[in-house]
Amino acid sequence: MLELLAHHARISLRVRAKGDTQIDCHHLVEDVGIVLGQALKEALGNKKGIARYGNFLLPMDEALSYVTLDLSGRPYLEYKAKFKFQKSGFDFDLLKEFFYALAINAGITLHISIIKGSNNHHIAESIFKGFARALGQAVSLDPKQKGIPSTKNTLAI
């Protein structure tokens, strides 16, 4: 999923992580979200010249997600996604923890909604690709944007 994020956001990303996965993946997933959020915040600096907002409606087979975000510096996560219970394999409920950690640490107002979907993997892929595309829009340079993309000429950092 992180490869999808990097590819579809058109950003470079190299992650090496290990954790107490013999217990569960919760801390590892959350920690990766924290570090990615911090790295994104640092990379954006004062956000001068960026588009700031992004949104994307993304289909992945039967799944459909809608992701909107604002690189405002005001962290918030609205997450509306449900996954089917499965006895083994990856715990898809951890995706909320990942995106919460990322949004809080990057200062992103982030809304993720699954409109429909029945396959857990397709839903997750739709979320990650939708987030990546919205992020790619938001971090892109806007040639019409002179300075900080705010009427107050400042964004929370």
C-alpha positions in Angstrom: 0.0 0.0 0.0 2.9 2.4 0.7 4.2 1.7 -2.8 0.8 2.7 -4.2 0.9 5.8 -2.1 4.3 6.9 -3.4 3.5 6.0 -7.0 0.1 7.7 -7.2 1.2 10.8 -5.2 4.3 11.0 -7.4 6.6 11.3 -4.4 9.8 9.4 -3.4 9.3 7.2 -0.4 11.6 4.6 1.2 10.5 3.0 4.4 12.3 0.5 6.5 10.5 -0.5 9.7 10.3 -3.3 12.1 8.3 -3.7 15.3 6.7 -6.1 17.7 4.7 -7.9 15.0 4.8 -11.1 16.9 2.2 -9.4 19.2 0.3 -7.5 16.6 0.9 -4.9 13.9 -0.7 -1.9 15.6 2.4 -0.1 16.8 4.3 -0.7 13.6 1.4 0.6 11.4 0.9 3.6 13.7 4.6 4.4 13.9 4.9 4.4 10.1 2.0 6.9 10.0 3.6 9.1 12.5 7.0 9.2 10.7 5.4 9.7 7.3 3.3 12.6 8.7 6.4 14.2 10.3 8.4 13.8 7.1 5.6 15.3 5.0 5.2 18.3 7.3 9.0 18.9 7.2 9.1 18.6 3.4 6.2 21.1 2.9 7.9 23.8 5.0 5.8 27.0 4.9 3.7 25.6 2.0 4.4 28.6 -0.2 3.1 28.1 -3.7 1.3 24.8 -3.2 -2.3 24.1 -4.2 -3.1 23.2 -0.6 -6.4 21.2 -1.3 -6.9 17.9 -3.0 -9.7 15.5 -3.6 -10.1 12.3 -5.5 -12.9 9.8 -6.2 -11.2 6.5 -6.9 -12.7 3.2 -8.1 -10.9 -0.1 -7.5 -13.0 -2.8 -9.0 -16.2 -2.9 -6.9 -14.8 -0.5 -4.3 -15.2 3.3 -4.5 -13.6 5.8 -2.1 -13.7 9.5 -1.9 -10.7 11.3 -0.2 -10.5 15.0 0.4 -7.7 16.9 2.2 -6.5 20.3 3.2 -2.8 20.9 4.1 -4.0 23.6 6.5 -1.9 22.7 9.5 -5.1 21.9 11.4 -5.0 18.1 11.9 -8.3 16.2 11.8 -9.4 12.8 10.5 -12.9 11.9 9.4 -12.8 8.2 8.5 -15.8 6.3 7.3 -14.7 2.9 6.2 -15.9 -0.6 7.2 -14.1 -3.8 6.5 -15.4 -7.4 6.7 -14.2 -9.4 9.7 -11.5 -11.9 8.8 -10.0 -14.5 11.1 -6.4 -14.2 9.9 -4.2 -11.9 7.8 -3.8 -8.1 8.0 -6.1 -6.2 10.4 -7.7 -3.7 8.0 -9.0 -1.7 11.0 -5.4 -0.6 11.5 -5.7 1.7 8.4 -7.7 4.2 10.5 -4.8 4.2 13.0 -2.3 4.8 10.1 -4.2 7.7 8.6 -4.9 9.2 12.0 -1.2 9.2 12.9 -0.3 10.6 9.5 -2.9 13.4 9.6 -2.1 14.5 13.1 1.6 14.6 12.5 1.5 16.2 9.1 -1.2 18.8 10.1 -3.7 17.5 7.5 -7.5 17.9 7.6 -8.4 14.6 6.0 -11.7 13.0 5.1 -11.8 9.4 3.9 -15.1 7.8 2.9 -15.8 4.5 1.4 -18.9 4.8 -0.8 -19.1 1.1 -1.6 -17.0 -2.0 -1.6 -17.1 -5.7 -0.5 -13.5 -6.9 -0.9 -11.2 -5.7 2.0 -8.1 -5.5 -0.2 -9.9 -3.5 -2.9 -11.3 -1.1 -0.3 -7.8 -0.5 1.2 -6.3 0.0 -2.2 -9.0 2.5 -3.2 -8.3 4.4 0.0 -4.5 4.5 -0.5 -4.7 5.4 -4.1 -7.4 8.1 -3.5 -5.3 9.6 -0.7 -2.2 9.6 -2.8 -3.9 11.3 -5.7 -5.5 13.9 -3.4 -2.1 14.5 -1.8 -0.4 14.8 -5.2 -2.9 17.6 -6.1 -2.5 19.4 -2.8 1.3 19.4 -2.8 1.6 20.4 -6.4 2.9 23.9 -7.2 0.2 26.3 -8.4 1.7 28.9 -10.7 -1.1 31.3 -9.8 -0.5 31.0 -6.1 1.8 33.7 -5.0 3.0 33.0 -1.5 1.1 31.0 1.2 -2.2 29.6 0.0 -4.4 31.4 2.5 -6.2 34.7 2.7 -4.5 35.3 6.0 -1.1 34.6 4.3 -0.3 32.1 7.0 -1.0 28.4 7.6 -0.4 26.5 10.9 2.9 24.8 10.7 
